[in-house]
Amino acid sequence: MPNPASSLSNDLLTHLAKEEQKIIKQINNNGYKTPFDVEDDGSLSHDYTYMVGKDGRYRRYMIGFEYVGYHQLRHGKKQVRHLVVDEKYVNNVLHSKVVMGGGLHHPPIVTLTEIPNQFQIGAGHHRAKHEDNFSTKAGAKVPIIKVSSFYDMETGKIIESNLEDLRSRVRTNKGPAQLQVTLKGGVKIIGEAFDTDPTFDGKNPSGVLPPRQKKENDLECKFDWDDLIENIFEDSGNFTDKSTRTKLYNMYKKSGSISKIVDMSDVKERNDFLTRQSYSLGLNDKAKRKPSHLHYDESRNCIVLLTDNNGRDFEKKIASIMEKSINNESYRNVLVNNGIRYIDIMAYLYNSGVTKTDVDTAYSNLKQTVEKWANVIDTHPLCPLKVRNYVTAKMLVDNNEDADRNYSI
């Protein structure tokens, strides 16, 4: 007798496949390739590994294509690198590849979230940022391919294990063609894997950190650190040699006694920082951050200089504000006529350490640079501005001693 449940599952997969063909045509008609389109050299794109599991049993389906604003895309917790977006890589390496290739070929791939019109980037964080920075297509919006969760091709059901989702995100970061995962990124990924399923589909039944290597005569230990690394990273080309795996093991063991880092590369985290301190977000009508010299908070009579602790970038921003306030008469008049008298500096860490000592040291070093520029600006006879506050963002998630701090300059 036929199994009704099996028949329904087959009908669902057939329906998904038919609907996917419509999406494929839409993607191709807009001038892009799908993850299943063969490349010029006959190979499949690395996005294919995000769509199809290693053994082919699990598969995602394309369920939509559209252009969205960059602010509608989420990253951070679902990103496998330590840094979500490497701006230098986007603006130099990736941009050159896109220009030489005649434009972007593969749109970022996203999944749906619990919030309408907000999407989680699964593959293509740097491509999304590239299109936000450079594209003029469809009003400078980002093209996205919306995809489903993984379906089990044998049962027709969405798979229950989220480890396969994690593995798929790792597979799209295959070195050396893509930016490889750093040690800090590896710690982040492994932590997520333990949060998802500490038994690793039953291979690590104790649910705790396995030994670095199996002992020669230990018949009970069937899953060690090497097995764990291969289970997560598969053939992505990350953490393949013994010494790097040992460094990663030691760093992960240490991470149990240190704090998780607030991901300030996430636009939401930066907005939350400003909101906690009751400053304006400085967004334009497209929800993008205004240039530093135009980020006003009229209620507090100031320019809000949101910056990371990269001293060179900070100095470039504050020097530009000072120069405009002195040499650009129309800009100076806007400041004076609207009572904008101060610069309040809102700082966060670009590449935070993992202890409070690391955080305090980094902020202290930046404070010295802030004080130097405050002295230059405050004593310049033609500058209508003064540096007033230096505010630092909380960077350690679960360290109660670390908090936003406000210093008068």
C-alpha positions in Angstrom: 0.0 0.0 0.0 1.4 3.5 -0.9 2.6 5.6 2.0 0.4 8.8 2.0 3.1 10.8 3.9 5.7 9.8 1.4 3.5 10.8 -1.5 2.8 14.2 0.1 6.6 14.7 0.6 7.3 13.9 -3.0 4.5 16.3 -4.1 6.1 19.1 -2.0 9.6 18.6 -3.5 8.1 18.5 -7.0 6.3 21.8 -6.3 9.4 23.4 -4.9 11.4 22.3 -8.0 8.8 23.7 -10.4 8.6 27.0 -8.5 12.4 27.2 -8.5 12.5 27.0 -12.3 10.5 30.3 -12.4 13.0 31.9 -10.0 15.9 30.7 -12.1 14.4 32.4 -15.2 13.9 35.6 -13.2 17.5 35.6 -12.0 18.9 34.9 -15.5 16.6 37.6 -17.0 18.1 40.1 -14.6 21.6 39.3 -15.9 22.8 37.1 -13.0 23.7 33.4 -12.6 22.2 31.0 -10.1 24.3 28.7 -7.8 23.5 25.9 -10.2 24.7 27.6 -13.4 28.0 26.2 -14.7 30.9 28.7 -14.7 32.9 29.5 -17.9 35.5 26.9 -16.9 32.8 24.2 -16.5 32.9 24.3 -12.7 30.1 25.0 -10.3 30.2 28.2 -8.2 31.2 28.0 -4.6 27.6 29.1 -3.8 26.5 25.6 -5.0 28.0 24.2 -1.7 25.7 26.4 0.3 22.7 25.0 -1.6 23.6 21.3 -1.7 25.0 19.2 1.2 28.2 17.3 0.8 26.6 14.0 0.0 23.7 15.5 -2.0 21.1 14.3 0.4 20.2 17.7 1.6 19.2 20.6 -0.7 17.9 24.1 -0.5 15.4 25.5 -3.0 15.4 29.0 -4.5 12.1 30.7 -3.5 12.5 34.3 -4.6 14.6 37.0 -6.2 14.4 40.7 -5.6 16.4 43.9 -5.0 16.5 45.2 -1.4 18.2 47.9 0.7 21.4 46.9 2.4 19.8 47.7 5.8 17.4 44.9 5.2 20.2 42.3 5.4 21.3 40.7 8.6 24.7 39.3 9.4 26.8 38.7 12.5 25.6 35.7 14.4 25.2 33.7 11.2 28.5 34.8 9.7 31.4 32.3 10.1 34.2 34.8 9.9 35.4 36.8 12.9 34.9 40.0 10.9 31.6 40.2 9.1 32.8 42.5 6.3 36.4 43.3 5.4 36.0 46.7 3.8 39.5 46.7 2.3 38.8 43.4 0.6 35.5 44.7 -0.8 36.8 48.0 -2.1 40.1 46.6 -3.6 40.2 42.9 -4.3 36.5 42.1 -4.8 35.8 45.3 -6.7 38.7 44.5 -9.2 37.3 41.0 -9.7 33.8 42.3 -10.3 35.0 45.0 -12.8 37.2 42.6 -14.7 34.4 40.1 -14.8 32.0 42.5 -16.3 29.8 43.0 -13.3 28.5 40.8 -10.4 27.6 37.3 -11.5 26.2 35.7 -8.3 23.9 37.7 -6.0 24.1 37.1 -2.3 22.0 34.2 -1.0 19.6 34.8 1.9 17.1 33.0 4.1 13.9 34.4 5.6 13.8 35.7 9.2 11.0 36.1 11.7 10.7 39.8 10.6 9.1 40.6 7.2 11.5 42.2 4.7 14.5 41.3 6.9 16.8 38.6 5.5 19.7 36.6 6.9 22.7 36.4 4.6 23.8 32.8 4.1 26.5 33.3 1.4 27.8 36.5 -0.1 28.4 39.0 2.8 31.1 40.8 0.8 29.2 40.8 -2.4 26.2 42.4 -0.6 28.5 45.2 0.7 30.1 45.6 -2.7 26.7 46.2 -4.3 25.8 48.6 -1.6 29.1 50.5 -2.2 29.3 50.4 -6.0 26.1 49.2 -7.8 23.9 51.6 -9.7 21.5 48.8 -10.7 17.9 49.1 -9.5 18.5 52.3 -7.4 21.8 51.0 -5.9 19.9 48.2 -4.1 21.3 44.8 -3.5 20.1 41.8 -5.6 19.3 38.8 -3.4 18.4 35.2 -4.0 16.0 33.9 -1.3 16.3 30.2 -0.5 14.6 27.7 1.7 15.9 25.7 4.7 17.6 22.4 3.9 15.2 19.6 2.7 16.0 16.0 3.2 15.7 14.6 -0.4 14.8 11.1 1.0 12.1 12.1 3.4 11.0 15.4 1.8 11.1 17.1 5.2 13.1 20.1 6.4 16.0 18.7 8.3 16.0 19.1 12.1 19.8 19.3 12.5 21.1 22.9 12.3 24.7 21.6 12.0 24.2 21.2 8.3 23.2 24.8 8.0 26.5 25.8 9.8 28.5 23.5 7.6 27.0 25.0 4.5 28.1 28.5 5.6 31.6 27.1 6.2 31.8 25.4 2.8 31.3 28.7 1.0 34.5 30.1 2.7 36.8 27.7 0.9 40.5 28.9 0.9 42.4 30.0 -0.8 39.8 31.2 -3.4 37.8 33.0 -0.6 38.9 34.7 2.6 39.8 32.0 5.0 38.4 31.7 8.4 40.6 33.2 11.2 41.3 31.5 14.5 38.9 33.8 16.2 36.3 33.0 13.5 37.0 29.3 14.1 36.3 29.7 17.8 33.0 31.5 17.0 32.0 28.7 14.6 32.8 25.9 17.0 30.9 27.7 19.8 27.9 27.9 17.5 28.2 24.2 16.7 28.2 23.3 20.4 25.2 25.5 21.0 23.5 23.9 18.1 24.2 20.2 18.8 27.0 19.4 21.3 26.8 15.7 20.4 27.5 16.4 16.7 24.7 14.2 15.4 25.6 11.6 18.1 29.3 11.3 17.2 30.3 13.1 20.4 27.8 11.5 22.9 29.4 13.2 26.0 28.5 16.6 24.6 31.7 18.1 26.0 35.0 19.2 24.4 36.7 16.1 23.1 40.4 15.4 23.6 43.0 17.0 21.2 43.8 13.5 19.9 42.8 9.9 20.7 45.2 8.1 22.9 46.6 5.0 21.2 45.1 2.5 23.6 41.9 4.4 24.4 39.2 2.2 22.8 36.3 4.3 24.3 37.3 7.6 22.7 35.9 7.5 19.1 35.7 11.3 18.6 38.6 13.7 19.1 39.3 17.3 18.1 40.5 16.4 14.6 37.2 14.6 14.1 35.3 17.6 15.3 37.2 20.0 13.0 36.6 17.7 10.0 32.9 17.3 11.0 32.4 21.1 10.9 34.8 22.4 8.2 34.8 19.3 5.9 36.8 20.0 2.8 36.6 23.8 3.0 40.4 24.1 3.3 40.2 25.7 6.7 42.3 24.5 9.7 43.9 21.6 7.8 47.4 21.3 9.5 48.2 20.0 12.9 49.8 23.1 14.4 46.8 25.4 13.4 44.4 22.9 14.8 46.3 22.8 18.1 46.3 26.7 18.3 42.6 26.6 17.6 42.0 24.0 20.3 43.9 26.0 22.9 42.1 29.2 21.9 38.7 27.5 22.1 39.5 26.0 25.6 40.5 29.5 26.8 37.3 31.0 25.3 35.3 29.3 28.1 36.7 31.8 30.6 36.5 34.9 28.4 33.7 37.0 27.0 31.9 36.8 23.7 32.5 40.0 21.7 29.7 42.4 20.6 29.8 42.4 16.8 30.1 46.2 16.2 30.5 45.6 12.4 26.7 44.9 12.6 24.8 48.1 11.7 22.2 47.2 14.4 24.8 47.1 17.1 26.1 50.5 16.2 22.5 51.9 16.2 21.9 50.3 19.6 25.0 52.0 20.9 23.8 55.4 19.7 20.3 54.7 21.1 21.6 53.7 24.5 23.4 57.0 24.8 20.4 58.9 23.4 22.1 60.2 20.3 20.5 60.5 16.9 21.3 57.7 14.5 22.3 60.0 11.7 20.5 58.1 8.9 19.3 59.5 5.6 16.0 58.7 4.0 17.4 55.5 2.6 18.4 54.4 6.1 22.1 54.8 5.3 24.6 56.5 7.7 25.3 60.1 6.8 28.9 61.2 6.3 30.6 62.1 9.6 30.5 65.8 9.1 26.7 65.7 8.5 25.7 63.5 11.5 24.1 66.1 13.6 22.2 65.8 16.9 20.5 69.2 17.1 19.0 68.4 20.5 22.5 68.1 21.9 24.1 70.8 19.8 26.7 68.5 18.4 28.2 66.5 15.5 28.2 62.8 16.4 31.5 61.3 15.3 30.9 57.5 15.2 34.2 55.8 14.8 36.2 52.6 15.4 39.6 52.7 17.1 41.6 52.7 13.9 43.6 55.8 14.6 44.3 56.6 11.0 40.6 56.5 10.0 39.6 58.5 13.1 42.1 61.2 12.4 41.0 61.4 8.8 37.3 61.9 9.9 38.0 64.5 12.5 40.5 66.4 10.4 37.9 66.6 7.6 35.3 68.0 10.0 37.7 70.6 11.3 38.9 71.6 7.8 35.3 72.0 6.5 34.3 74.1 9.6 37.2 76.5 8.9 37.4 76.7 5.1 33.8 76.0 3.9 31.8 79.1 4.7 28.4 77.6 3.9 29.1 74.6 6.1 30.3 76.8 8.9 27.2 78.9 8.7 25.0 75.8 9.0 26.9 74.9 12.2 26.7 78.4 13.7 23.1 79.1 12.7 21.8 75.8 14.1 23.8 76.0 17.4 26.1 73.0 16.5 29.1 73.8 18.8 30.5 70.4 19.8 31.9 67.2 18.5 30.9 64.1 20.6 33.0 61.0 19.8 31.2 57.6 19.9 33.9 54.9 19.7 33.9 51.2 19.4 36.6 48.6 18.7 37.3 47.3 15.2 39.0 44.1 16.3 38.3 43.7 20.0 40.3 41.7 22.3 38.5 39.1 24.5 39.3 40.4 28.0 38.4 43.6 29.7 42.1 44.5 29.9 42.3 44.2 26.1 39.3 46.5 25.7 40.4 49.1 28.2 43.9 49.3 26.7 42.5 49.8 23.2 40.1 52.5 24.3 42.9 54.2 26.3 45.1 54.3 23.3 42.4 55.9 21.2 41.6 58.4 24.0 45.2 59.8 23.7 44.6 60.5 20.0 41.2 62.1 20.9 42.8 64.4 23.4 45.5 65.4 21.0 42.9 66.4 18.4 40.7 68.1 21.0 43.6 70.3 21.9 44.2 71.2 18.2 40.5 72.0 17.6 39.7 73.7 20.8 42.7 76.1 20.5 42.2 76.9 16.8 40.9 80.6 16.6 38.8 80.0 13.4 37.2 76.6 14.4 33.6 77.0 15.7 33.7 73.5 17.3 35.0 71.9 20.5 35.4 68.3 21.3 33.1 67.6 24.3 32.6 63.9 25.0 34.4 60.6 24.4 32.0 57.7 24.7 33.1 54.1 24.5 30.9 51.1 23.6 30.5 47.9 25.6 32.4 45.2 23.7 32.2 42.1 26.0 28.7 40.5 26.0 28.8 38.6 29.3 31.3 40.7 31.3 29.2 42.9 33.7 32.3 45.1 34.4 32.4 46.2 30.8 29.9 48.8 29.9 29.4 52.0 27.8 31.5 54.7 29.3 31.2 58.5 28.9 34.2 60.8 29.4 34.3 64.6 29.3 37.2 65.9 27.3 
